[in-house]
Amino acid sequence: MQLAFTTLFMLLFVLLCLLGILANGFIVLMLSREWRRLGRLLPSDMIIMSLGASRFFLQLVGMVHNFYSFFYLEDFSSGPARQLFGLQWDFLNSSTYWFGTLLSILFCLKVANLTHPTFLWMKWRFPGSVPWLLLGSLLISTVVTLLYFWGNYAVYHGFFIREVYENMTYTERAMRMEVLYFLPLKLVTLSIPCSVFLASTALLIHSLRRHTRTMRQSAHSLQDASIQAHTRALKSLISFLILYILSFMSLIIDAIGFFSSESDWFWPWQILTYMCTSVHPFVIILSNPRHREVFKPLLLLARGFWLV
């Protein structure tokens, strides 16, 4: 029964990641083709393409990391693989969070109707600063990755805790480092973009709801195209907000070490962890008329192949 449970959720995890890889790859391919055709991209498309690329590689690295640590735990623990995978995963994960935050800020500045001078200044300057902000996000992610790499190096060699915890096994040392070093580090480095994301998304949802309510009061029918567009935007934002929070909470809980690769709930937990990076790309595709127009025939083709 335990083997069937593990196998089922392992397959679900693989399916979820493959769908996410295909969706993120589609976004990057579409925007890359548009960039090549026009020679430029809108600020929102720059961020979406960067977000899609980071998620694409994050899921590839995550799949390899999870299967390697699950099937070769001893090798993973005692060899340099932990540091190698950690180096890639930490950088891509941090980049993904910052790119998602930049996207929420940009949409908030475009849609929210505030008259504060600071907000108006940001609304004017932010779109033109997007390339620099993307580079800044990569720089921050590099610094964060180096901090994580130092922690993984300390766990692997056990050099600075050797005297205090010399009788501990590798797993015990790793758990101690997770609680004393990685958990505070994750709280600090992830809480900053998450807090900004929550603030900008909450303001954006409030503005959209207020605008939608005003249009409904003045419209003759609830089927008005503008109302439907705003309602779809609200649903997309709320879904992104929920997925973002679930992803953030899963990473924080994971730092405490509740669900190691030896746990029966390891694969269900991985599904929850990668839910945002796999589901949200479909929200982006379906909310964009250009992408949706190209993506629908692909879905019909895949459906026909599946039913054959």
Summary of the structure (lengths in Angstrom):
residues: 308
radius of gyration: 21.6
end to end distance: 32.0
largest distance: 75.6
contacts: 910
relative contact order: 0.11
helix: 86%
strand: 0%
